[in-house]
Amino acid sequence: MLAYLIRRLFAAAVMLVVIILVVFSIFFLVPKWAGVDIATSFVGKQADPHAVEAVREKLGLGDPIYVQVWHFFKGIFVGRTYAAGGDVTHCAAPCFGYSFRSEQAVWPVLTDRFPVTLGLALGAAVLWLIFGVAAGVLSALKRGSLWDRGAMVVALSGVSLPIYFTGLLSLAIFSYGLHWIDGKYVSVGDSFGGWFSGMLLPWITLAFLYAAMYARITRATMLEILGEDYIRTARAKGLTEPVVIGKHAMRSTMTPILTMLGMDLGALIGGAILTETTFSIPGLGQAVLTAIKNQDLPIILGVTLITSLAVLIANLAVDVLYAVIDPRVRLA
C-alpha cells in the first residue's frame, strides 16, 4: 500500500510539472507566436510605449521561454523580484505571478478566495452524494416503479436545467418571495449562522445538478452489479438483503462514483463560475471571471494552476480510496 501511494505521489508530481509547463506556454508562448504583445495586454492598448517596454523588462518577457519558466518555478519556492530601472516589486514565496492590473501578487488573491470556493464545493458535494446516490440505489432496487420513473424524471430535469436558471428561480422563490432564506453571502468569520444561511441556496442549486447525474450513474451501475454471479451467490447463502446491498453491491457501485467525485470536486474547487456569479459569492470563480474581463493573465494563470492542482489531489485521494474499498487494487 505504501509503495502504491509513493508511485501515485510521484506520478502526480510529474503531472503537475507538465501541467505548469503546458499552461505557462499557452499563456505566454502561444500569444507571442500569434503576434500578440503580452506587455501591451498588461498595460492596455492606449499605454505609452515606454510603459509597455518597462513592463516587458519587469516581467522578463524578452527572455527565452526556458528562462521565463525557470523564473516562474523558482518564484514558487523562493519568491521573485520584478525590476525595471529603479522600479522594484518583490513577490514573496510562493509567487504565482504578479498582477500589474490590480497591483498585487497572485497568491494572496488565491488564498483569499480559495476558502470561499472550497466551502461551496464541499457543502454541495455532501448534499449531492447523499441524495444522488440514495436516489440511484432506490431506483435500481425498485426498477420500473413509480419512484424509479419519478426520480429519473427529476434527474433528467436536474441535468437539463442550467445553474443560472435554477439559481435565479430559487432566489426568486425562497429569498425574495417567501423570505425563508437570506440569499446574501456573509463571511464565516463575521457570522457562522449568516454564512450557513447564505450558502444554503448555492449548495442546493449546485447539488441539484450533480445529484441528478450521480443518481443516473448509480442506478445504471447498481442494476448491472445486481445481475452479477457473486450477488446471486450471496443471496443463495441466505444473507439478508441489507447485507447484500450494503456490503457487497455498494462497494462495487462506489468505484465509478468515486471517479466522478474526484473529477467534479477538483474542478469545482477551481471555481464554480456560474454559481458564484448567480449568488454573488466572492470565490475563485468570480476572481477568474473578473480577470478574464480585465485580461489579467497572471490571475487567470494562477487559478488555472490551482484548479489543476485540486484535480490532481482529488484524484490521488480517489486512488487511495480505491485501494481501501477494492482489494483487487491492493493486490495489483
RAWORA-V301892 format. One record per residue. N is the residue number from 1. RES is the residue in one letter. NEAR is the number of other C-alpha atoms within 12 Angstrom. D_LAST is the distance of its C-alpha to the last C-alpha in Angstrom with 1 decimal. Layout:
# RAWORA-V301892
{{N | RES | NEAR | D_LAST} {N | RES | NEAR | D_LAST}}
This chain:
# RAWORA-V301892
{{1 | M | 19 | 10.1} {2 | L | 11 | 13.1} {3 | A | 13 | 11.5} {4 | Y | 21 | 9.3} {5 | L | 22 | 12.7} {6 | I | 15 | 14.6} {7 | R | 16 | 12.9} {8 | R | 23 | 13.5} {9 | L | 22 | 17.1} {10 | F | 16 | 17.8} {11 | A | 19 | 16.9} {12 | A | 25 | 19.0} {13 | A | 19 | 21.8} {14 | V | 16 | 22.0} {15 | M | 23 | 22.1} {16 | L | 26 | 24.8} {17 | V | 22 | 26.9} {18 | V | 19 | 26.6} {19 | I | 23 | 27.7} {20 | I | 30 | 30.6} {21 | L | 24 | 31.7} {22 | V | 21 | 31.6} {23 | V | 28 | 33.4} {24 | F | 33 | 35.9} {25 | S | 22 | 36.7} {26 | I | 21 | 37.2} {27 | F | 32 | 39.6} {28 | F | 36 | 41.5} {29 | L | 25 | 41.2} {30 | V | 17 | 41.4} {31 | P | 19 | 44.6} {32 | K | 20 | 46.1} {33 | W | 14 | 45.5} {34 | A | 12 | 47.0} {35 | G | 13 | 50.1} {36 | V | 16 | 49.6} {37 | D | 25 | 50.9} {38 | I | 31 | 48.5} {39 | A | 35 | 51.1} {40 | T | 29 | 53.5} {41 | S | 30 | 50.9} {42 | F | 34 | 50.6} {43 | V | 28 | 54.3} {44 | G | 20 | 55.5} {45 | K | 16 | 57.4} {46 | Q | 12 | 60.8} {47 | A | 16 | 60.0} {48 | D | 14 | 62.3} {49 | P | 16 | 61.1} {50 | H | 16 | 61.4} {51 | A | 23 | 59.0} {52 | V | 26 | 56.5} {53 | E | 23 | 56.8} {54 | A | 27 | 56.4} {55 | V | 34 | 53.1} {56 | R | 27 | 51.9} {57 | E | 24 | 52.7} {58 | K | 30 | 51.3} {59 | L | 35 | 47.9} {60 | G | 28 | 47.8} {61 | L | 31 | 47.5} {62 | G | 22 | 49.4} {63 | D | 17 | 46.9} {64 | P | 15 | 44.4} {65 | I | 23 | 41.2} {66 | Y | 18 | 39.1} {67 | V | 16 | 41.6} {68 | Q | 27 | 41.3} {69 | V | 30 | 37.5} {70 | W | 21 | 37.8} {71 | H | 27 | 40.4} {72 | F | 37 | 38.2} {73 | F | 25 | 35.2} {74 | K | 21 | 37.6} {75 | G | 26 | 39.2} {76 | I | 26 | 36.1} {77 | F | 16 | 35.9} {78 | V | 18 | 39.6} {79 | G | 24 | 41.6} {80 | R | 29 | 43.9} {81 | T | 26 | 47.7} {82 | Y | 30 | 49.3} {83 | A | 18 | 52.7} {84 | A | 21 | 55.4} {85 | G | 15 | 58.8} {86 | G | 10 | 59.7} {87 | D | 15 | 57.3} {88 | V | 16 | 54.2} {89 | T | 24 | 51.4} {90 | H | 24 | 48.7} {91 | C | 31 | 45.3} {92 | A | 23 | 43.6} {93 | A | 22 | 39.9} {94 | P | 24 | 37.6} {95 | C | 34 | 39.6} {96 | F | 39 | 38.1} {97 | G | 45 | 41.5} {98 | Y | 39 | 45.0} {99 | S | 35 | 46.7} {100 | F | 32 | 50.3} {101 | R | 26 | 51.0} {102 | S | 20 | 50.6} {103 | E | 19 | 51.2} {104 | Q | 22 | 48.2} {105 | A | 33 | 44.8} {106 | V | 40 | 41.8} {107 | W | 31 | 39.7} {108 | P | 26 | 42.2} {109 | V | 33 | 42.3} {110 | L | 39 | 38.5} {111 | T | 24 | 38.5} {112 | D | 18 | 41.5} {113 | R | 32 | 40.0} {114 | F | 32 | 36.3} {115 | P | 25 | 36.8} {116 | V | 38 | 38.8} {117 | T | 42 | 36.2} {118 | L | 34 | 33.4} {119 | G | 33 | 35.6} {120 | L | 43 | 36.1} {121 | A | 41 | 32.4} {122 | L | 30 | 31.1} {123 | G | 29 | 34.1} {124 | A | 35 | 33.6} {125 | A | 38 | 29.8} {126 | V | 23 | 30.6} {127 | L | 29 | 33.1} {128 | W | 36 | 31.2} {129 | L | 36 | 28.1} {130 | I | 23 | 30.4} {131 | F | 29 | 32.8} {132 | G | 35 | 30.6} {133 | V | 38 | 27.8} {134 | A | 29 | 30.5} {135 | A | 36 | 32.6} {136 | G | 40 | 29.8} {137 | V | 38 | 28.8} {138 | L | 30 | 32.5} {139 | S | 33 | 33.2} {140 | A | 34 | 30.4} {141 | L | 28 | 31.8} {142 | K | 20 | 35.3} {143 | R | 22 | 34.8} {144 | G | 16 | 38.2} {145 | S | 14 | 40.1} {146 | L | 13 | 42.3} {147 | W | 20 | 39.7} {148 | D | 25 | 37.1} {149 | R | 21 | 39.5} {150 | G | 21 | 40.9} {151 | A | 33 | 37.6} {152 | M | 34 | 36.5} {153 | V | 20 | 39.9} {154 | V | 26 | 39.5} {155 | A | 34 | 36.0} {156 | L | 23 | 37.5} {157 | S | 22 | 40.3} {158 | G | 30 | 37.9} {159 | V | 24 | 36.0} {160 | S | 18 | 39.3} {161 | L | 21 | 41.5} {162 | P | 21 | 41.1} {163 | I | 32 | 40.8} {164 | Y | 24 | 44.2} {165 | F | 22 | 45.8} {166 | T | 30 | 44.2} {167 | G | 34 | 44.6} {168 | L | 27 | 48.3} {169 | L | 22 | 48.9} {170 | S | 30 | 47.5} {171 | L | 32 | 49.6} {172 | A | 21 | 52.7} {173 | I | 18 | 52.3} {174 | F | 23 | 51.0} {175 | S | 23 | 52.2} {176 | Y | 16 | 55.4} {177 | G | 15 | 56.5} {178 | L | 13 | 55.7} {179 | H | 15 | 55.2} {180 | W | 17 | 52.5} {181 | I | 26 | 50.1} {182 | D | 27 | 51.0} {183 | G | 36 | 49.0} {184 | K | 25 | 49.8} {185 | Y | 31 | 47.1} {186 | V | 23 | 47.9} {187 | S | 24 | 46.0} {188 | V | 18 | 44.2} {189 | G | 13 | 46.2} {190 | D | 11 | 49.5} {191 | S | 13 | 48.8} {192 | F | 14 | 45.6} {193 | G | 17 | 47.3} {194 | G | 19 | 48.5} {195 | W | 27 | 45.1} {196 | F | 27 | 43.4} {197 | S | 25 | 46.2} {198 | G | 32 | 46.0} {199 | M | 40 | 42.3} {200 | L | 32 | 42.3} {201 | L | 40 | 43.4} {202 | P | 49 | 40.9} {203 | W | 39 | 38.1} {204 | I | 38 | 39.2} {205 | T | 40 | 39.9} {206 | L | 44 | 36.5} {207 | A | 41 | 34.7} {208 | F | 38 | 36.6} {209 | L | 37 | 35.2} {210 | Y | 42 | 31.5} {211 | A | 41 | 31.9} {212 | A | 37 | 33.2} {213 | M | 36 | 30.1} {214 | Y | 42 | 27.7} {215 | A | 42 | 29.9} {216 | R | 37 | 29.7} {217 | I | 35 | 25.9} {218 | T | 42 | 25.4} {219 | R | 39 | 28.0} {220 | A | 28 | 26.5} {221 | T | 29 | 22.9} {222 | M | 39 | 24.3} {223 | L | 27 | 26.6} {224 | E | 20 | 23.8} {225 | I | 27 | 21.7} {226 | L | 31 | 24.9} {227 | G | 18 | 25.2} {228 | E | 18 | 21.9} {229 | D | 14 | 22.3} {230 | Y | 18 | 20.6} {231 | I | 29 | 23.1} {232 | R | 20 | 26.0} {233 | T | 15 | 24.9} {234 | A | 23 | 24.8} {235 | R | 21 | 28.3} {236 | A | 13 | 29.5} {237 | K | 13 | 28.6} {238 | G | 13 | 31.1} {239 | L | 18 | 28.9} {240 | T | 16 | 30.9} {241 | E | 20 | 30.3} {242 | P | 16 | 29.4} {243 | V | 17 | 26.7} {244 | V | 27 | 25.3} {245 | I | 28 | 25.5} {246 | G | 21 | 24.7} {247 | K | 19 | 21.9} {248 | H | 28 | 20.2} {249 | A | 35 | 21.2} {250 | M | 34 | 21.2} {251 | R | 28 | 17.6} {252 | S | 30 | 16.6} {253 | T | 35 | 19.6} {254 | M | 34 | 18.7} {255 | T | 30 | 15.8} {256 | P | 30 | 18.3} {257 | I | 37 | 20.8} {258 | L | 35 | 18.7} {259 | T | 25 | 18.2} {260 | M | 28 | 21.9} {261 | L | 38 | 22.8} {262 | G | 32 | 21.1} {263 | M | 29 | 23.1} {264 | D | 36 | 26.3} {265 | L | 41 | 26.6} {266 | G | 34 | 26.0} {267 | A | 33 | 28.6} {268 | L | 42 | 31.0} {269 | I | 42 | 30.9} {270 | G | 42 | 32.1} {271 | G | 42 | 35.1} {272 | A | 44 | 36.1} {273 | I | 32 | 39.2} {274 | L | 28 | 40.8} {275 | T | 38 | 40.4} {276 | E | 43 | 41.7} {277 | T | 26 | 44.5} {278 | T | 31 | 45.6} {279 | F | 39 | 45.7} {280 | S | 29 | 46.9} {281 | I | 35 | 44.0} {282 | P | 36 | 44.0} {283 | G | 38 | 40.3} {284 | L | 46 | 38.4} {285 | G | 40 | 39.1} {286 | Q | 32 | 42.8} {287 | A | 41 | 42.6} {288 | V | 37 | 40.9} {289 | L | 25 | 43.4} {290 | T | 23 | 46.3} {291 | A | 27 | 44.9} {292 | I | 21 | 44.7} {293 | K | 15 | 48.3} {294 | N | 21 | 49.5} {295 | Q | 27 | 47.4} {296 | D | 34 | 46.0} {297 | L | 37 | 43.2} {298 | P | 39 | 42.0} {299 | I | 42 | 41.4} {300 | I | 38 | 39.5} {301 | L | 37 | 37.4} {302 | G | 40 | 36.6} {303 | V | 44 | 35.6} {304 | T | 38 | 33.4} {305 | L | 38 | 31.5} {306 | I | 37 | 31.3} {307 | T | 35 | 29.9} {308 | S | 34 | 27.3} {309 | L | 31 | 26.3} {310 | A | 30 | 26.2} {311 | V | 31 | 23.9} {312 | L | 33 | 21.5} {313 | I | 29 | 21.7} {314 | A | 30 | 21.3} {315 | N | 29 | 18.2} {316 | L | 31 | 16.7} {317 | A | 25 | 17.6} {318 | V | 31 | 16.1} {319 | D | 32 | 12.6} {320 | V | 29 | 13.1} {321 | L | 27 | 14.5} {322 | Y | 30 | 11.5} {323 | A | 24 | 9.5} {324 | V | 22 | 12.8} {325 | I | 23 | 13.6} {326 | D | 25 | 10.5} {327 | P | 16 | 8.7} {328 | R | 13 | 6.1} {329 | V | 18 | 5.1} {330 | R | 18 | 5.4} {331 | L | 12 | 3.8} {332 | A | 11 | 0.0}}
